[in-house]
Amino acid sequence: MQYTLDISSRFLLRLLVGRASVEAADRLIDGYWRRIFRSGNAVLQVAGRGHFEPGQAYVIMSNHSSLLDIPALMGAVP
């Protein structure tokens, strides 16, 4: 939970000072999922990234079978 509070407060601060952007959010999210996996000595292995075509819209769903589903999706989906 502390990681979620950290990333949320950091983005809100950026928003308040006028420095929020999609790129800034992407960097925060990238650090977020990596931090969560690193804290549990876990490694994310991804297969099938090549199936995503640039410019196409996709719906990605998770069955929420663990607390790592969301961070894993953040790291796995380009």
C-alpha positions in Angstrom: 0.0 0.0 0.0 2.9 2.4 0.7 4.0 2.1 -2.9 0.6 3.0 -4.2 0.4 6.0 -1.8 3.9 7.1 -2.9 3.1 7.0 -6.7 -0.2 8.7 -6.2 1.1 11.5 -4.1 4.1 12.0 -6.5 1.7 12.3 -9.5 -0.7 14.6 -7.6 2.2 16.9 -6.7 3.2 17.0 -10.4 -0.4 17.8 -11.3 -0.5 20.7 -8.8 2.7 22.3 -10.0 1.7 21.9 -13.7 4.2 19.2 -14.6 1.9 16.2 -15.0 2.0 14.4 -18.4 1.4 11.0 -19.8 5.1 10.5 -20.1 5.6 11.4 -16.4 2.8 9.0 -15.4 4.4 6.2 -17.5 7.7 6.7 -15.8 6.1 6.6 -12.3 4.1 3.4 -13.3 7.2 1.8 -14.6 9.1 2.4 -11.4 6.0 1.3 -9.4 5.7 -2.2 -10.8 9.4 -2.8 -10.7 9.6 -1.7 -7.1 6.8 -4.1 -6.1 8.4 -7.1 -7.9 11.9 -6.2 -6.5 10.5 -6.0 -2.9 9.3 -9.6 -3.2 12.4 -10.9 -5.0 10.1 -11.7 -7.9 10.8 -11.6 -11.7 8.3 -10.7 -14.3 8.7 -12.9 -17.5 6.6 -11.8 -20.4 5.8 -13.8 -23.6 3.7 -12.6 -26.5 4.5 -8.9 -26.5 5.0 -9.1 -30.3 1.3 -9.7 -30.8 0.5 -6.0 -30.0 0.4 -3.9 -33.1 1.2 -0.2 -32.7 -1.8 2.1 -33.1 -4.3 -0.6 -32.4 -6.7 -0.6 -29.4 -6.8 -3.5 -27.0 -8.8 -4.5 -24.0 -6.6 -6.2 -21.4 -8.2 -8.0 -18.5 -7.0 -9.7 -15.4 -8.8 -12.3 -13.2 -7.3 -10.6 -10.1 -6.2 -13.9 -8.7 -3.4 -12.2 -6.7 -2.3 -8.8 -5.6 0.4 -8.9 -8.3 -2.1 -8.9 -11.2 -2.1 -5.1 -11.6 1.6 -4.5 -11.3 2.2 -7.5 -13.6 0.0 -6.0 -16.3 1.7 -2.6 -15.9 5.0 -4.3 -16.7 3.8 -6.7 -19.3 1.7 -4.6 -21.5 3.5 -2.1 -23.7 
